[in-house]
Amino acid sequence: MSLNLQAIEEIVNNEKNAGGFAELIRDFKKIGVEKYDYLVAEGLYRYYDESSHVDVKMNGVPKTVVTEESAEKIKEAVLKAQSGAINFETFAELAGLAGVAYWRSDLLGMKVDYFGNSGKVLLSEPIPVV
């Protein structure tokens, strides 16, 4: 299977805020996305299916990633995003300030892992089922 860039962009553009994340995941699964990463310093998404990947910029804005990693800071940022209190760009900035190099949304495992520069998982959050 090959990922459809136009379908990915359409799904992302229809997401209102982080409160609609579960619906976003459901729609990605329908088009064959198995996981995706958001690379904080590059401001870039990387979407994967079972045999390929595609890099997409979309609403990504490169953010500085500090060297000191903080599970507490990323947890606080996730809670703000889940409540709809902050937008995506602010979330990405807070992730960088928590030392998160990238996060991976695993649509098969139904979890989001936040990785520090060291490669260590700072936080793992379940993706709610819709």
N, C-alpha and C positions, 0 to 999 in steps of 0.2 A: 504494500500500500504506500502511496505517496501522499504526503500532507498537502492540503489545499490552502495555500496562503490566503486567498480571498475569503474562504470560509472562516479561517482563524480571525482575520481582521474584523469581519462582520460580527462575530461573537463578542470579541473584546469591545468593539464600539457600542454594542448594545448593553454592556454592563453599566449599571447606574453608579454603584459604589461597592465597597468591600462587603456590605451587607448582602449583596446578591451573589456572593462567591459560590455558594452551593449550586445555583442555577448555571453559572458559568462553567463549572466542572461538568455538570450533566451534559451541557451542550458540546463541550470539547470531546467527551467520551463518544458522543454520537458520530463525530467525524473522524474518530480513530486516534485522537491524541491520547497517549498513555502517561506522559509526564511532561513537565516543562520546568525550566530553570529561569530565574530572573537574575542576571548578573549585575550587581549593584553599581560597580565602578564603570561598567560599560553602558549601563542603561539599556540593556538588550535582553530580549526573551529568546530562549532556545526551546523549541517544541520538538517532541520526539513521538514517533509511532514505533511499531515493532522493528523497523529496519532502517529508519532514516531520521534526519533532523533538519530543521530549518531555523535560521536566525531571523528575528523580526525586531525592528526598532519600536514601532507604534508609539505609545505614550511614554516610553522610557526616557529618562533624563539621567545622564551619568551623575553619580554622587560619590563623594569621598568616602572611603572605607577606612576607619581608624584601626590601628593595630591592636588596641585593647578590646578584647571580646567580652561581652556582657549578656548573659542569659536573662538577667533581670530587665535590662533595657529593651531587649527585643520582645520580651513578654509584655511589657507595658505598651509598646508600639502596636503589637498584635491586638491587644484588647481595645485600644483606641480605634484601630481600623475596623475591627469587628462590630463596634458600636456605631460606626458611620461618622465618628467625630473628626476624622482626618481624611484627606484625599490620598490618592496613590502616590503622588510626588512627595508629599510630606512623610508618608510611610517609608518610602525608599530612603529618604534622607535620615530618618530615625534608625532605620536598619543599618545604614552605613555608620552612624554614630555608635551603634551597638557592636560594631566590628563584624557585621554580617557581610561576607563576600558574595554569597548568592543564596537564594532559597529554591528548593525543589518541591513542586507540587506533584505528588505521586498519585495519579488518578486510579491506579490499580490497587495500591495499598491504602488509598483514601487518607493521606496525611500530607502535611507540609513540614519539611525539615529546613531549618535555618542553619547554614554552615558558616563558621568563622573562617578567617584566612588560614588558620591552622588545619582546616579540613574537618574539624570537630563539629558535631551537631550541637548547637547551643540550645535549640528548642525544637520539639516535635509536637505538632498540633494535629488532631484529627480533623478531617474534612467532614462537615455534617452531611448526612444523607438526605436528599430531597425526595 
